[in-house]
């Protein structure tokens, strides 16, 4: 078990101890995130001092136990538990925000303790209980009418992050915040991806210990299975390059679904990325012929133009070389003429016989 494995056991009390070793790299990744937060708590500038990471995990246990109560009631209970810490008035609500955020790997914020406001999140109002809030936090898109055939139901099997990165100029930005998952910056061509697949799997397996809806967890796992398919060599290489270990988790007991109707919460970004595949590749890949030969006209036009350009350049080079060669022939002929003239003028009486040439 990792040295700080007890922190993970507080987040998932039913987690078998042997799994901390079986999936050590995945748990090390989430532990790094948690411990980095713990170091921030110890910083002199922290507004949550003198709280420690163990205190935050204790608050997680309280939030889990009081999940059906309002935020105000949770804060009140936690305040009584930590009254010996002598925290300022706003510190404890912020600590509750932080604990909920770390527990769910989502940016949970309240009216008085806005943490990481530049990142998308879920606002936890004073009168709301977290369990009910999470049921409605992820908005479903408007349903497509049965007669709408503008979006194909089947997703192309080559819709993978490795393909988007290698052939379409995208980059991956990893996030600890599930609320940012599959957000796309079209200007910079950056796709933000939630990185802690192990957390989704644990929340899904241990439903009694979480407030995240099963439908959200299942679909989030499905999107990772879609974009990072197990058994795909390019995907494995990409994840190794980014030091992400979740390839070894496989499909987490689910399948790689290629039907767009199986996605509700993240359907829009998947549809948008699907349309990217229908367009031309970027970079050197745009010079290659698609598998379905959809870019045959552009491919043929480019390579014919390239061939004409090469021939034109070759003709220009040949013309230059011909001119240089002709000039050299002229110089050689002139030298031969001058040599012959010099020999003729060297003969006795040449000046009288050839007065025009020998002076």
Steps between C-alpha positions, in 0.01 A plus 500: 500500500633851420632691805199736493249231409295578812387822328346299217334262746327802657363598159393144414457310829403178320808501275689168544851565624661271242367720216723783613792286387330347197431843348782680676579740214138615472469559874837673507367748246198597709712500816738750338203728443376462857844547657565809287182644650627402845822693441296803399317477834833525679609808307521826702256666261234231550167625635421151630782469751549328736307222320685197363424246229380258768252765616372537143449125465315499831271768356448278195377227734260747663365622165445141390318421823286814481439491125123537535529816713526856371835666461426730794436199725819329378709810570345537844578138592855523367553828689414328828741218419787739430425773751837442669678606179409868552422555133382836369135540401547434126772235528276210593253547212801509266630180659164334435517614138851360468410168661199452272711593197775251585252225585315529169787641288263776398519872569237546774459860611267697722388859515759589763793277413572517128796277425663492157233726352668493160412132470148371425327371808181432694355758734390346833246735652438525874160327483595225254610151593788364298329177404206674331727769354717250315193335347425820308845656467585342167260636244366270234498642146173540314393166367527445126165436341452149356481637146824695526765324294754782480733319740591139413423260782824308457825653617803435282732246663801725435361771730790469743707765672814354344351555154385853581844591634704336224291591198280797587727727702332468842672508838386347830466690826442282807276606786409385851154659458228280350301816421764592238497160330494522119491876484660610172699811418450524125738794457795322659366154402530376859276228646474488880471145633426379852794281597391298805321202349574304818287748697205457265530123528514509882205736530305272266591182688443642847172682440426509874799728554435765237242753388604503135216356289575161343393627157765772511769257612410243235499751216824664613667157494343434159647821358847399621449152353396662171789744469766279662408146391674210668702293254584797276879535472490872412285567807740313727793701361314830546411424863855390578629824349273694737582270796134402539460143633127437448557298180565202728150525647350377174130574449411485873236237444331689216525499121624745241170625364492652151135608502457874551158439661675326789645838601285766662707729720803520271321445167570849366882490519502148359286613206733794445807278501324258268455784251872576525570156353279587203729792415854499363794409724753764595877506460676244282207260535287720274727391213400135543197329349217422744400140555160570345660708220272793584781745429589347161444825308711710737763225522525470118500875445779554752727229370446596134584860589802376696616292202460797263694718744779242523518476119506879471781524751686219322458682166628823654802323645567331165479836322745659741739208466474519119584870507797441728619216276470715187698778664775260594510361144538853366784575744681181401460576128637852553801367683565247220482781243740718697743208539494421127552869417794523737660193340451642148648838592802330652610369157779692311358767270149470649478873558552566128266222390226570761525870574133514612554239773864524595611839622 
